[in-house]
Structures are given as structure tokens and as C-alpha cells.
Amino acid sequence: MELLIIILFLTGIVGAVLPVLPGSLITAAALVAGMYEAESFPFNTWIWVIVGVAVFVADYFLPSLLTKLGGGSKRAAIGAGIGLVVGLITGPFMIVGALLGAFIGEYMEQKDVGQSLKSAFMAVLGLFTGIMIKLAFTLAMPILYYWNMLS
């Protein structure tokens, strides 16, 4: 069971960066598996599981929210996500891919270069803010888990 928990934690960390995997949900599942295995576990672990689900949900709304705050359309947020995936596939061009994807998506909607650039930057900011939040969660949870196991 411990091997499964380690695999879930590592997959969760990878999923924090790759948009294909739900990193925070996988990490929350690792915590639940750890609680199932342990005889006693602190109550606050359930709170961290709930936080993991909240991070997962927030990650879907953050890019659209920041894109809308920048005056952009949903196409910019979708374009940023597509560009991010294409950037991951073609090499270490995640930022460039997300920025270009958001720009193209917004330009198709607005036909205004200035507004498209602003929306693209806001969409990318939303994507990478979500990645940073997921990464913080997925890196902190294994530390919390093993800290509780050792103490």
C-alpha cells in the first residue's frame, strides 16, 4: 500500500504541471489512501483532502476568470490551454505555446491586436497561477503525510 501512496504522490506532482492529469485530486487520493492504511491520523488531513478538491475546482475557473478580468473572451482561455499542451509536446515551450494559443484564440474573436495581447497575458497568468497553486499543494502534501507518519 505504501508503494501505491508514493506512486500517487509522484503522479500528483507530475499532474500539477501537465494539464492532462488532475494533480491535486491524485494527491488528495494519496492522502485518503494513507488515512485508510494508518491506524490513527490527524483530523486536519481531511481538511487537506478538501483543499485538494478545491484546488482542482479553482484551477478550472482561474484562467477564465483572469482572462475575463483582462477583457478577453473564453476563446483566449481555451487557446491558452491548447497552446500549453502543444508547447509541452513540442518541447519546453509551454509559455510561448500558451501565449500564442491565447493570442490566436482572442484575435479570432476580437480582431484587435492590443486587446488580444492583453487577454493572452491574462490567460497565461491564470494558467500559470493555477500550476503554481497545484504545485505548492502537491509538493506540500507528501511532506505533511510523512511528517505525520514520523511523529
Secondary structure, 3 states (H helix, E strand, C coil): CHHHHHHHHHHHHHHHHCCCCCHHHHHHHHHHHHHHHCCCCCCHHHHHHHHHHHHHHHHHHHHHHHHHHCCCCHHHHHHHHHHHHHHHHHCCCHHHHHHHHHHHHHHHHHCCHHHHHHHHHHHHHHHHHHHHHHHHHHHHHHHHHHHHHHC
